[in-house]
Amino acid sequence: MGEVLELQPSGLWTFAHHLLADILGLSLLPEDQLLLHRRSERWVRVLANECVKRLCPVHFHSNGSEYVMALTTGKHEGYVHFGTITDGLVSFQLLPRHRSVCSAILVVNCSITWAIFVAGDYNLLMLVEIVGPASSKYFQVVSYDLVNDYLVVLHTIPEFIPDGRRGRQRGLEKQVGARRGPSNPASLLCPLCLCPLPVRGLEFLMILGTESYTNFPMVPKGMSYNPYNNLLFIWGNFLLQSFNSENFIYLADFPKELSIKYLVNSFRGDMAIVTENEEIWYLLDGSYHVYQLFPSKAWEMYINLQVLQQSSLYAPNETMVTLFYEDNKLYQLVYLIDSQQGRLVKRLMPVEQLLIYQQISDEYVLERQGSHLTLSFSNFCPFTVMRLRELPNPQIYTRQERYRAQPPRVSEPWGFHSENSLAVYQGLVYYLLWLHSKYDKPYADPAHDPTWRWWKNKKQDQDYHFYLASNWRSAGSVHIDMTSYEKIYDLKAENELPERIFLDKGTSYSFSVFLTARKPEVQHGPSFQVLSPVDLAVVLADPHCTEAIVKEKVLVNLNSVLFWVTLSDKRSCFDQGISGHNLMKTSMLVKVLGSSGHCFRNQGPHMQSNLMVPVLIGCPPGKRLAFDITYTVQYNRVQNKHYFDCVKVDPEMPCFLFRDSGCPAPSPLPSPALPACPLTAPTHPLLFLWVLHLSSFPSLISPPGLHPSNPTVFYPFFLVQDLVTGDSGSFQGSYVLKVVGGGPTLDTIKEYSEEEIYRFNSPLDKTGSLIWTVENTTTTEDLSFNIMSHNSLGIEWLCQKNSPCHDTIPHNIFAPEFFFKVLVSNRGVDESTYCDYQLTFLLHIHGFPLSAKRAFLILLVSASLFVGLVILYIVCCLLSPYMVKFCNILRWKINSIIGLESYYTYSTASDSRAFNHSGTVSWRNSRLNSRVVYKGAEENKAET
């Protein structure tokens, strides 16, 4: 995947706006300040006649769209132009819908300074500047509900900066949403509950309205919101933070003489602050101490070390363009001027190294030991070792799918890859990605791995190809190892918390934290006190949605403490959603009390003791519902005592029988006239067709009181497949099954309308159109459809008179068949998961009976043909002697005619001169010949 560069509004206002516009597909024209968007290769105006003063970005997309907000001046002052970007198209709407913010809060003159869109609540937070009497200005935080079109004022910002020296409060670093073990219970603490916990060096002031103020006016400039921990910051020449957007805490460590230009949030527990004079400050979530990174002694020392190393990323003359986070690390975009040449450089901001140097330079003591001074440092980190243990495999929580794709082996002696081998490897990787993107089969494979079908028919030749490769005889001198292209399911944890955690309904994530306490410094005096306690806190952003259980075990011999942490979902904050969509954002912060900004790991260095993990509640990505065709066939064969596949077997889509062979149901009345019902039906297709035809006439195949046939019950089963971990299990929840389409062939399948779907599937249908039914009393709330589960009694096919599968016309001598397009959904009927599963698949049913009229017509035609053939046979047998005699006479007459014609022809060809000299003799001879011929004919007639 390509790198994603996340940029925040910069001090170079025009540069930041254009950079943001390029990312979002927007642009600002500096000449007329009109907002444009690009569609294909043309620029189209979307906000005409508007003077745009600010673009407010929305960092997270939702509902398949991205968003951007434009604040304008002039006629639409007091409105927000809310832009929605879907499939490259931008549309804007004015918010609030019916009246401006000024009218809603009952003021005459106001303007919107900043706007934030909270996608999870579909809420709009606005920082509104209000001009009061005598031209006095004050600011309010206003919330607008986009769903209910409701606007309310949340907080009024004080006009002056509070006096932190006289109004200083010490208290809780942050709400602790963790429940301790049974040995030490503690209640859940809300964000506003302040408890007298020992917090060293962190100063804040709760804005209650009773504090004293300085003469410095508060000048708000913008807001920043983190949806993972619900932390809202209002910034200007001050810093206010809130966990509920109503009650705010003033951070007294930030100097009021400075003015903030913009904030950069990592959304992983820390943020950077850039002031108007290009100073850089740093803040950890859950901490109230603000650290100055630049300019500082630590920064000067770091720059000197980089210059000594002749680093190309630093120069004496440089200007910072912007600051941004990438892969949870803080980077600078700097313009360097070196040797009269300028260039842009992206470089890492060494936050941990600067904090370590600040800690060392500020906390040291010179002690005299004998005749010399010794240097000692104070380490405020309460532990020496922190390890994460018993971490589960990360893939089930991070939902990252991984593949192994190694390059092919080259059979050349030198072992280097050629263009051919690299082209082969590129094609293999491309095909692997194509298999991954196209793997969405409704029927479950034996192994739901996209690479399984790739090699399943070639595994038998694997040893042969390996033999060729071992003897340097591979085709093209390239050998492809089939085991080198597979999906990875057993990725192990690396002693770190995952990048993010996905929680389904009722699921949990567990791990342990091992802490070795620092040797305590014992303070002597009236009371004995240990200055280095070790305690763990788990902070939850939404304690009403998740819960954390922390259990503690003290290891005295190791001077250590072992904590077991379990994060669980409470099954209360999410409805149902498509896999990986519309997830609820929350977070878990694991921290050692009193260690923020003081503890670092030597490797890196890397900050410890402040571990923030985003938590996403909902249906995790990579989960799907599939039709378990293998188990369905096996179970139906056992329950129905037989299984008949189609005449033309399709391994990808096995057939199921409409009903069995028409054997009568058991009856207490013995009937010797009927044979015993076999366990299997006739297997010959023609005989099977005749049985189905006769089954339409109960009186022909069974005596009164017996059922004509037992319908075959269809038992469907489904699998929940996890494409990330490879796990596959039977779907145990409830679902609704509907036939939404169908046809007698694959080419004639059509989609049914909503009305038809209701008539064909609803048990309330009175029109005789039901396709199927089930012996089940559980229905949806409106009683429209049946609710099924894996314990249901199965489906009986009906195909009533007005249904599309009734009286299906056979296309050949085999029994009719039909393809049903079936939709399975657990939306609104399943409480076992947050996943909204929807599966559409084709079900092939064969062996349909004909209607009585059509069956009688076929039977009548068949009987007529049979009787006609019998009569024709009898007639032929009776008339055969006469026909033979007639044929002989006819043959004799034909022969006689042919003989006379031949004689006369011969006589005519004789010599005419001989005839004249012996006229009398010839006449007598002809008479004699005539008598002889006539006599021979009489003899033949007498013999006959």
C-alpha positions, -999 to 999 in steps of 0.1 A, spaced: 0 0 0 11 35 -7 22 59 21 -5 82 34 6 116 44 -16 132 69 -13 170 71 -29 195 95 -35 232 88 -1 248 87 13 281 97 17 289 60 -20 293 56 -21 293 18 2 263 15 -18 243 40 -51 251 23 -38 241 -11 -22 210 3 -54 200 20 -73 208 -11 -51 185 -32 -56 156 -7 -94 161 -7 -97 168 -44 -106 205 -38 -89 237 -46 -91 274 -36 -85 301 -61 -67 329 -43 -80 355 -67 -117 352 -60 -117 327 -31 -141 303 -48 -141 267 -39 -137 243 -68 -135 206 -72 -120 185 -99 -141 159 -118 -120 138 -142 -97 163 -158 -120 194 -157 -124 219 -129 -160 227 -120 -172 254 -97 -192 241 -67 -196 271 -44 -203 301 -66 -203 337 -53 -189 326 -19 -159 340 -1 -143 310 17 -123 320 47 -114 286 61 -115 249 53 -121 226 83 -110 191 75 -127 159 87 -100 133 95 -122 102 94 -146 90 68 -179 73 75 -209 58 57 -188 54 26 -181 91 22 -155 117 31 -164 152 44 -150 187 43 -164 219 58 -161 254 44 -166 286 65 -176 316 45 -181 353 51 -208 376 37 -244 366 32 -239 331 47 -221 342 78 -232 319 106 -236 289 84 -214 259 77 -210 246 41 -210 209 48 -194 190 19 -199 153 12 -174 135 -11 -188 103 -25 -172 85 -55 -153 117 -64 -185 139 -65 -187 168 -40 -221 181 -28 -226 209 -3 -254 218 20 -259 247 44 -260 239 81 -280 246 102 -308 239 78 -336 264 87 -318 293 104 -283 305 111 -264 299 143 -268 335 152 -306 333 151 -306 300 170 -285 314 199 -305 347 199 -277 370 190 -274 397 163 -238 395 152 -217 363 153 -194 343 131 -182 307 131 -144 305 138 -140 267 136 -162 236 130 -157 199 139 -178 170 126 -182 141 150 -192 113 126 -200 88 154 -227 110 168 -236 128 136 -230 160 154 -214 193 145 -193 213 171 -188 249 163 -166 276 179 -187 308 176 -175 343 181 -202 367 194 -200 405 193 -219 418 223 -228 452 236 -201 479 234 -182 458 209 -172 432 235 -164 398 221 -168 364 237 -169 328 224 -192 299 228 -191 262 220 -222 253 201 -234 218 192 -257 210 163 -275 177 159 -278 169 122 -304 142 127 -328 161 149 -319 196 136 -313 207 171 -288 234 183 -276 239 218 -249 260 236 -225 237 254 -200 261 270 -192 298 272 -154 304 272 -141 329 298 -131 363 284 -98 363 303 -71 336 311 -74 321 346 -48 328 371 -31 294 375 -9 306 404 -38 312 427 -63 289 412 -40 259 410 -56 225 416 -41 191 419 -60 161 411 -67 131 390 -46 129 358 -76 115 339 -107 94 346 -97 59 356 -123 36 340 -109 4 354 -123 -20 380 -98 -36 403 -99 -71 414 -119 -85 443 -92 -77 468 -92 -40 461 -125 -28 445 -129 6 431 -158 23 414 -157 36 379 -147 72 378 -163 96 354 -143 122 335 -153 150 359 -148 132 393 -117 146 409 -101 125 435 -71 135 457 -47 111 440 -10 121 443 0 137 410 35 151 409 43 181 387 10 182 367 -9 214 372 -44 222 359 -74 243 367 -110 232 365 -131 259 349 -160 263 374 -166 300 373 -153 307 408 -116 310 398 -97 343 395 -85 356 362 -56 376 348 -58 406 325 -48 386 295 -78 381 272 -86 346 259 -84 345 221 -97 311 208 -85 302 173 -96 267 167 -106 233 181 -93 197 179 -112 166 186 -100 130 190 -129 105 185 -111 77 201 -109 92 236 -136 120 232 -110 146 241 -118 181 228 -92 208 228 -98 245 223 -67 264 215 -55 300 210 -32 317 235 -43 289 260 -52 253 261 -86 240 273 -94 203 272 -127 185 279 -139 149 279 -176 157 274 -175 191 254 -192 208 284 -168 209 313 -133 222 306 -99 220 322 -73 248 318 -37 236 313 -17 260 333 17 248 320 13 264 286 25 301 287 -2 326 281 22 349 262 23 325 233 -4 320 206 -10 286 190 -10 284 153 -22 248 149 -23 214 166 -12 180 152 -30 150 167 -16 115 163 -49 100 176 -27 75 195 -23 94 228 -1 124 220 -2 156 201 22 184 190 16 221 192 30 248 169 29 284 180 29 316 159 66 320 164 73 284 152 78 269 187 70 233 191 54 219 222 43 184 231 15 170 252 6 134 262 -31 125 266 -39 119 302 -12 143 313 -14 180 321 22 188 316 32 205 283 68 199 271 87 224 250 107 207 223 118 236 202 136 259 210 152 242 240 186 231 253 178 196 243 172 207 207 204 226 205 223 196 218 206 173 193 213 197 164 250 199 174 253 161 174 237 159 139 260 186 125 290 166 139 277 135 121 273 157 89 237 148 85 221 160 52 188 166 70 199 196 89 213 230 78 221 263 95 194 281 74 161 262 75 124 270 78 97 246 90 69 242 66 46 219 86 45 192 112 26 159 108 23 124 121 30 93 100 30 57 113 26 71 149 58 92 146 62 129 144 78 144 113 88 178 101 86 191 66 115 215 64 128 238 37 166 238 38 189 263 21 224 249 17 250 264 -7 224 288 -22 202 258 -31 168 251 -15 151 218 -10 123 202 9 132 175 35 110 152 56 128 144 88 119 126 121 112 147 151 132 131 180 106 135 207 118 108 230 155 119 228 146 155 236 124 145 266 152 123 280 178 151 277 154 176 293 148 152 322 186 147 327 195 183 324 168 195 348 170 169 375 206 165 387 224 172 419 260 179 427 270 163 460 304 166 476 319 133 486 352 139 503 373 164 483 354 162 450 319 167 437 298 138 423 270 142 398 238 123 405 205 122 386 170 118 398 149 93 380 112 99 384 102 67 366 87 45 393 98 12 377 129 -2 361 114 -30 339 80 -30 321 71 -60 300 39 -71 283 32 -108 286 6 -133 276 -4 -114 245 -28 -132 222 -20 -136 185 -26 -101 170 -44 -109 138 -77 -117 154 -77 -82 168 -59 -61 142 -78 -78 113 -48 -76 90 -46 -103 63 -11 -114 55 3 -136 27 36 -152 21 48 -146 -14 85 -155 -19 103 -150 -52 108 -181 -74 141 -200 -74 165 -194 -102 182 -224 -116 211 -205 -131 245 -212 -116 251 -176 -106 217 -174 -88 208 -139 -99 173 -131 -111 167 -122 -147 140 -102 -164 120 -134 -170 121 -145 -134 112 -111 -122 83 -110 -147 71 -144 -134 73 -131 -98 54 -100 -107 27 -120 -124 24 -143 -94 20 -115 -69 -5 -98 -92 -25 -130 -95 -24 -135 -57 -38 -100 -51 -65 -107 -77 -74 -139 -59 -76 -120 -27 -99 -93 -41 -122 -117 -59 -126 -142 -32 -163 -138 -23 -178 -173 -29 -213 -179 -15 -205 -216 -12 -179 -224 14 -148 -241 2 -132 -268 23 -104 -243 30 -114 -206 27 -80 -196 15 -78 -178 -19 -46 -198 -27 -63 -231 -21 -79 -233 -55 -48 -220 -71 -27 -251 -62 -53 -278 -54 -51 -294 -88 -13 -291 -91 -2 -306 -57 1 -340 -72 28 -327 -95 48 -309 -68 74 -336 -63 79 -339 -101 86 -301 -104 109 -303 -74 128 -331 -91 132 -310 -122 145 -280 -102 169 -302 -83 184 -313 -116 185 -278 -131 158 -287 -157 130 -263 -147 112 -246 -176 128 -212 -182 153 -219 -154 126 -208 -129 111 -230 -101 80 -220 -83 75 -235 -49 38 -239 -42 42 -236 -4 58 -202 -9 24 -187 -18 0 -191 11 -20 -171 36 -5 -166 71 -28 -174 100 -4 -180 129 13 -146 133 27 -143 168 27 -113 191 59 -93 195 55 -82 231 37 -51 221 0 -41 222 -16 -43 188 -20 -12 166 -57 -14 171 -83 -38 186 -116 -48 170 -142 -61 194 -173 -80 184 -203 -84 207 -192 -97 241 -156 -104 230 -126 -95 251 -89 -88 249 -66 -100 277 -29 -95 285 -6 -90 315 18 -63 325 50 -71 345 65 -42 365 97 -42 385 97 -14 410 126 9 414 144 6 447 123 29 469 138 60 484 129 60 521 121 94 535 129 95 573 111 117 596 79 117 617 64 91 593 79 64 572 70 69 535 79 50 503 83 75 475 83 51 446 50 32 444 40 11 414 4 11 404 -14 6 371 -44 24 357 -66 15 327 -84 45 313 -115 39 292 -129 65 269 -164 50 270 -169 31 303 -206 26 295 -196 6 264 -165 -13 276 -151 -25 309 -117 -33 321 -109 -57 349 -74 -54 365 -61 -81 388 -29 -76 408 -3 -101 421 27 -89 441 59 -108 436 78 -99 467 109 -119 460 113 -102 426 103 -67 439 77 -68 411 40 -66 405 21 -86 378 -12 -71 365 -37 -90 345 -59 -68 323 -90 -78 305 -109 -54 282 -144 -65 274 -174 -53 254 -206 -46 273 -230 -55 245 -248 -22 248 -233 5 224 -237 -9 189 -265 -23 169 -255 -42 137 -234 -33 108 -216 -46 77 -183 -62 83 -157 -34 88 -182 -5 83 -195 22 107 -175 10 137 -177 28 170 -144 45 179 -132 43 215 -99 36 232 -80 21 261 -51 38 278 -28 17 300 -5 38 322 16 35 353 6 63 377 31 91 380 52 80 350 40 101 321 70 116 303 95 100 326 99 64 315 117 54 283 129 21 269 165 20 260 160 4 226 149 32 203 145 51 226 107 45 230 83 59 255 69 35 281 41 36 306 16 55 284 1 29 261 -29 41 242 -47 15 219 -77 25 197 -106 2 201 -132 -3 173 -165 -18 184 -187 -35 158 -184 -62 132 -147 -68 126 -134 -68 90 -129 -101 72 -159 -119 86 -184 -134 62 -214 -158 60 -211 -187 36 -234 -216 27 -220 -248 42 -227 -270 12 -206 -299 24 -224 -304 57 -258 -295 42 -255 -324 18 -243 -348 44 -270 -339 69 -298 -340 43 -286 -375 32 -289 -388 68 -322 -371 76 -340 -379 43 -324 -414 40 -313 -406 4 -297 -380 -17 -302 -375 -55 -279 -352 -73 -288 -338 -107 -283 -358 -139 -257 -334 -150 -236 -331 -118 -221 -297 -110 -195 -300 -82 -198 -262 -76 -236 -264 -71 -250 -297 -59 -287 -303 -64 -314 -310 -38 -346 -330 -43 -380 -314 -41 -397 -344 -26 -391 -381 -23 -403 -410 -45 -440 -408 -35 -440 -436 -9 -471 -436 13 -467 -424 48 -470 -450 76 -506 -459 84 -521 -481 111 -543 -498 84 -524 -526 66 -526 -525 29 -514 -556 11 -522 -541 -22 -492 -516 -18 -457 -528 -18 -433 -519 10 -418 -484 7 -381 -487 -2 -355 -466 15 -343 -453 -19 -363 -440 -48 -360 -452 -84 -327 -442 -98 -335 -442 -135 -344 -408 -148 -373 -420 -169 -388 -440 -141 -383 -412 -118 -402 -389 -142 -431 -413 -143 -433 -416 -105 -435 -378 -103 -462 -377 -129 -482 -403 -110 -477 -385 -78 -500 -358 -90 -529 -384 -88 -533 -396 -52 -561 -419 -61 -539 -438 -86 -511 -447 -63 -525 -449 -28 -558 -460 -12 -579 -436 7 -565 -425 40 -529 -425 29 -508 -395 20 -495 -394 -15 -459 -386 -7 -436 -374 21 -420 -341 12 -383 -340 14 -372 -316 42 -343 -293 33 -319 -285 62 -296 -255 53 -265 -248 73 -242 -218 72 -207 -210 83 -191 -179 97 -157 -177 81 -129 -155 94 -107 -147 65 -80 -132 87 -75 -160 112 -87 -189 90 -112 -200 117 -145 -214 105 -175 -224 126 -211 -231 123 -234 -200 124 -253 -204 157 -274 -172 154 -309 -165 141 -316 -155 105 -344 -148 80 -344 -167 47 -361 -153 17 -364 -164 -19 -357 -132 -39 -354 -145 -74 -354 -176 -95 -359 -193 -128 -360 -227 -145 -325 -221 -160 -295 -200 -150 -302 -177 -180 -338 -171 -170 -333 -161 -134 -351 -129 -126 -353 -107 -95 -386 -106 -76 -402 -73 -65 -409 -65 -29 -445 -75 -33 -435 -108 -48 -409 -115 -21 -436 -110 5 -461 -133 -13 -436 -160 -19 -421 -161 16 -445 -147 42 -465 -171 63 -493 -144 62 -498 -149 25 -534 -158 15 -529 -158 -23 -516 -194 -26 -481 -182 -36 -459 -197 -10 -427 -213 -22 -417 -228 11 -427 -232 46 -412 -243 79 -426 -258 111 -417 -228 132 -436 -205 154 -409 -178 156 -415 -148 133 -403 -112 130 -420 -85 150 -444 -77 122 -451 -114 117 -441 -111 80 -413 -137 78 -401 -167 97 -370 -166 119 -348 -196 116 -317 -210 133 -294 -240 131 -319 -258 153 -349 -252 130 -369 -282 117 -360 -276 81 -377 -263 50 -406 -279 31 -409 -269 -5 -445 -261 -15 -445 -242 -48 -482 -234 -45 -504 -226 -75 -495 -189 -79 -458 -194 -71 -432 -191 -100 -420 -227 -95 -454 -242 -98 -460 -264 -128 -425 -260 -142 -423 -272 -178 -397 -299 -184 -373 -292 -212 -363 -328 -217 -373 -363 -206 -360 -356 -171 -379 -342 -142 -383 -304 -140 -358 -283 -121 -356 -247 -107 -329 -223 -95 -338 -203 -64 -320 -171 -56 -319 -171 -18 -312 -142 6 -301 -150 42 -299 -121 66 -296 -119 104 -304 -82 105 -326 -74 135 -332 -110 145 -297 -121 159 -284 -109 192 -252 -130 192 -231 -106 171 -227 -71 159 -223 -84 123 -250 -77 98 -246 -108 76 -262 -109 42 -257 -139 19 -272 -144 -15 -267 -177 -32 -283 -200 -58 -301 -231 -47 -306 -258 -74 -338 -279 -68 -349 -307 -91 -376 -333 -92 -406 -309 -93 -441 -324 -97 -463 -313 -125 -498 -297 -120 -528 -321 -122 -539 -307 -155 -505 -309 -171 -498 -343 -157 -532 -356 -169 -525 -341 -203 -491 -358 -205 -507 -390 -192 -535 -388 -218 -511 -382 -247 -488 -410 -235 -517 -434 -231 -531 -424 -265 -498 -430 -282 -494 -463 -264 -530 -475 -274 -525 -463 -309 -493 -483 -312 -510 -514 -299 -539 -511 -323 -516 -506 -352 -497 -537 -342 -529 -558 -340 -541 -545 -374 -508 -554 -390 -509 -589 -376 -544 -596 -389 -539 -582 -424 -504 -595 -430 -515 -626 -452 -538 -606 -474 -511 -580 -478 -486 -606 -488 -510 -621 -514 -518 -587 -527 -481 -579 -530 -474 -611 -549 -502 -605 -575 -491 -570 -579 -455 -581 -584 -467 -607 -610 -486 -582 -630 -457 -558 -630 -434 -586 -642 -459 -596 -670 -461 -561 -682 -424 -558 -682 -420 -591 -702 -445 -582 -729 -430 -549 -735 -395 -565 -738 -409 -591 -764 -426 -566 -786 -395 -545 -785 -374 -574 -797 -399 -584 -825 -399 -549 -838 -361 -549 -841 -360 -582 -863 -352 -582 -900 -382 -569 -920 -372 -587 -951 -374 -621 -935 -408 -613 -924 -420 -605 -960 -407 -638 -975 -421 -660 -948 -453 -641 -939 -474 -672 -935 -449 -691 -915 -443 -661 -892 -480 -656 -886 -484 -692 -876 -454 -691 -854 -467 -660 -836 -500 -677 -830 -482 -707 -816 -462 -686 -793 -493 -668 -781 -509 -701 -772 -478 -712 -753 -477 -680 -733 -514 -681 -725 -511 -717 -715 -482 -710 -691 -502 -682 -675 -532 -705 -669 -509 -731 -653 -495 -705 -630 -529 -693 -620 -541 -728 -613 -511 -734 -590 -519 -703 -571 
